[in-house]
Amino acid sequence: MRLGQATYVADGSPLPNRARDIRRRTMLDGSSCVFVGVDGEVAGALVIDDPIRPDTPRVIRSLRRAGIRRVVMVTGDHPDVAESVGAALGVDRILSERDPAEKVEAVESERGEGVVMMVGDGLNDAPALAAADVGVAMAAAGSTISTEAADVVITVDRIDRVAEALRVGRRSLGIARQSVLAGMGLSFVAMIAAALGHVPPVAGALLQEGIDVAVILNALRALRA
């Protein structure tokens, strides 16, 4: 038994008229079709309708406002389906009928444009998630393998959490840098003062503890909403 595209399932044999009709109908409807083959012949078909999430266009706009310069849609769907979805979303580039290896190649090719963030939820997305600079897995509807391959895991089935995760990551990184620079700067000033004899040893130890506490309290701001 085989599952996949018509040419793969038929294994070189001509497609039955019914299979051609189903494939033509799915192209017109904007849906996808997975054929079932038995002994090199097409035995059936699974018609899959995967509508666009209502919040996806808004999420893409949010990502662009957050500084994402380029959005590429990489999918295994038929070009006609991919083109209609990509046009509705307003992405910059559409790559259709891509297998897992070709998705990895797409990630590698986009590295010339900058840091690459890959968002996926399927088993076929796992290699690309691992190859990207930042892999984001949608765990609520995704596979365990894609979750293990990703750097960031969204635990709810909401695509808008991707933009939120980007904001949280940037804010946390900014606070971490601020805490490191402030801690190093204050410690350096305290060491200079101690070297000049203005701070006795006991006071210097207490001052260093105070600096450490202040830096930790500043870092805890990352926990705020």
N, C-alpha and C positions, 0 to 999 in steps of 0.2 A: 504493500500500500504506500502511496505517495500523497503528500499534501503540498500544494504550492501553486505556482503559475501554470497556465495551461500548457505551455511548451515543455515545462519540466515534467509535468504529470503525464502528458501524452508520450513522452520519450521518443519524439521524432515521428510519431504516427499522426495522420491528419485528424483534426478536431471534428467531432460530430457537429451537425448543424445546430443542435440544441445548445451545445457548449458555446458556439459562436454567438448565438442569440443572447445567452445569459451574459457573456462578456460585454457585448454591445450595450445591453440594457444597463449594466452597472456603470459603464462609462458615461452614459447619458444621465443617470441618476446621481452621479458623484459618489457612489459607494465603491466598496472593494469586493473582490471575489477570490475565494480560495478553492481551487479545484481538488477533487479527490480522485486519485487514480488507482486502479486495481489491475495488475498484470499488464501494464503499459497502455491501458485504455481509460478514458475519462468515465468515471462511474457516477459522479455527482459534483455538486458545487455548494459552497457555503457563501452566501451573500452577507457581507458585513457592512453595516452603516455606522460610521464613527463621526457623529456630528461635532462641529466646533464648539468648544466650551464657551459659554456666553462671556466669560470674563477674560478670554485670551487676548482679544484686541486691546483691551485696557491694560493688561499686563505688559504687552509689547511696548505700548506707549510709555508706561512707567519705567521700563528698562532703558528706553532711549533717553528719557529725562535723567536717569541715573548715570548716564554716560556711556551706555552700550552703543557703539557706533554702527555695528553690523549684525543683522539677524538672518541666519540661514536655516531653512527648514530641510532636514534630511529624513527621508522616509522610504519605506519599501513599497509604497502604493504606486499605482499606475500614474503616468505623467499627467493624464487628463484630470484625475482626482486631485493630485498634488497641486497642479496649476490653479484649480478653482479654489482650493483651501488657501494656498499661499497668497492669491490675489485678494481674498477676503481679509486676510490678516495683515497684509502690507509688509511682507518680509522682503529682504533685499535679494535673496537668491533661493532657488528651489532646486533641490537634488532629489530626484525620484528614482524608484526601483533600485534602491541601494541595499546590498546585503551587508552583514556585519563588518566584513573586511573593507568594503567601500566606504562605510561610515567612518571607520578609522582613518582612511585616506582623506576623507573630507575634513576631518579634524586637523590632520597634519597640514593640509594645504592652507587652511585658514590661519595657521600660526604665523604666516607672513604678515597678516594684518594686525597681530597683537596677541594678547592673552586670550585663550579660548575657553569659554564656559559651555559645557554640554549638558542639556537637560533631557532626560529620558526615563522611561519606566519599564521597557520591555527587555526580554532576554537578549534580543538582537542589539540592544543599546549598550550592553555591558562593556564590550571591548572599547567602544568609543568613549564611554564614561571614564574608563581607566586611562585612556590616551590623552584626554583633555587636561588642560592646566587645572581646571576646576570642574569636577563631575557632580551633577546634582541629580539625585534619583527621587522619583515620586514613589515613595514606598507604599502608600495606601493602596494603589492599584498596580504596583509593579511587582517584579520578581525579586527573589532573595539574592540572586546573583548580581543584578543591577545595583541593589542596595550595598552589597559588599564591595563592588567596584568603584562606587562613588565616593567623593570627598564630603559631600553634604547630602543629608537625607531629609526630605520633606515628609513628615509622618502623617499628613492629612491630604486628602484628595482635592487640593485646591492649588491651581497653578499660580494664583496671585502671591502665594507664599514664597515664590522664587524671588520676586522683586523685594519682598520684605526681608528675606534672608540676605540679599545683597546689601540692603541698608544696614541691617544688624552687623554684618561682617565689617563693613567699612567703619561704622561707628566704633565697634569694639577695637579695631586696629588703631584708629585714631586715639582712643583713650589709652591703649597700651603704649603707644609711642610717647604720648604726653607724660604718662607716669614714669617711663624709663628716663626720658630727658630731664624731667623735674627731679627725680631721685638722684641721678648722677650729678646734676648741677648743684643741688643743695649739699650733697655729700662733699663735692669738690670745694665748695666755699667753706664748709665746716673744717675740712682738713687744712686748708690754708690758714684759717683762723687759729686752729690748734698748733700748727707749725710755728706761727708767730708768737705763741705763748698767750693768746687771748682767751683760750678755752682750756680749763684744766681737764685732766683725764676723766674724772667722774662725770663732769658736765658734758664732755665730749661724747661719752658713751650714752648718756641720756638723750643728748641731742640727736645722735644717730638713730636711736630707737624711735624718737619722735618723727624723724624724716621717714623711716620705714612705715610707720603707722599712717602718716599722711598720704604716702604713695598708695598704700593698700586701700585706704578709704576712697581715694580718687579712682582707683581701678574698679571699685565696686559700683561706680556709676553705670558700668556696662550692663548691670542687672536691671536697671530701670527701663520701663517701657518706652 
